[in-house]
């Protein structure tokens, strides 16, 4: 086995992989976005760039959560000979954070903390800013302000799944000042030798007859509400119970509320009808989801934990996000301890909400069970990437209730994943034609987007 030999990298530790070294060579001096499937070593590529750039200035490595920051700290200390590495999160008092910024060569941090501390940081001393889970760099997310603030540093964005929305993908590239794209898929010749076997199984379950009967009655109710609604608004003319969802109804309701103005009573009546229909549509969602919504809620995690814990041979634990408002949640320290215990084999089942999808390294996982399909390309890619790691085979099972929206969600996620790669390659081709950026009235714009 051949290992990476490079100043700053510990010897005989990291296996040399052609796709990693070729990506590193291509991004050495460019603001780049690297798109690489989960489990194929985006962090290794980032570390190669870190040891290349560190003589020119400090490094800022950003990740959305403290557990991810802890993971990157562990990787850097394990792989490199660099000593002055520290994590900065909002849990550290502001005065102490300033000291950490000054004393260390590599700062690993959560984005909101850095955004809050921009005035405390000597930004001109940084040579490289790394944005992990770079697809988050849209809207008002802290990554956007940070990329603007460190305009003299090189930028590296990392993601397994930038998303299927072409406009949002362009927004990410603009916001992070990206002028170079490196993309690999599991099918690329230099990547495929390192892809462990992953089996995908779709478990089709028949909808219980009782649920079918109730669902039909709900459709009749929705038909009645739609007939009434069509008397008041054209927005309902092309709807049918089968195409109706809570989201569609809420959109109609919001448009009506904006239009209330001088129409008073008529629209009030229509809005009342929509409100009733929303409740019925929500009931239908609950009936036909096979837990699709419930899997996102913590009380369902509690239920699954309770039931699984009763089964012989199962040592289950929960992994949920931090508390919001008055709700219960896990502190970041508790999240870290839970993942450590899972890695060490103290538990053999991890019951997770969506927090477990993004970036968390759980190499021992042999099975990922989708309690439901997800209609998002990002989440689909991240979830299936939780298994078949470190050369070990893995299995993905997706539970789908026949005749429910589960089927539509599954095919939606597959279409979006395909569309995502089409968009990325389209952008890469456009970058190849004109690989530069320009400043236009203070806003970074990519030349290749001018025709859109």
PyMOL commands that set and color helices and strands:
alter all, ss='L'
color gray80, all
select helices_A, chain A and resi 18-27+42-56+66-79+94-103+111-116+123-125+134-136+142-149+166-175+189-192+209-230+234-236+241-243+246-258+265-288+294-296+298-309+332-343+354-356+377-384+405-433+447-449
alter helices_A, ss='H'
color red, helices_A
select strands_A, chain A and resi 32-35+58-62+85-88+106-109+126-132+154-159+180-183+198-205+316-319+349-352+367-370+394-401+437-440+443-446
alter strands_A, ss='S'
color yellow, strands_A
deselect
rebuild
show_as cartoon
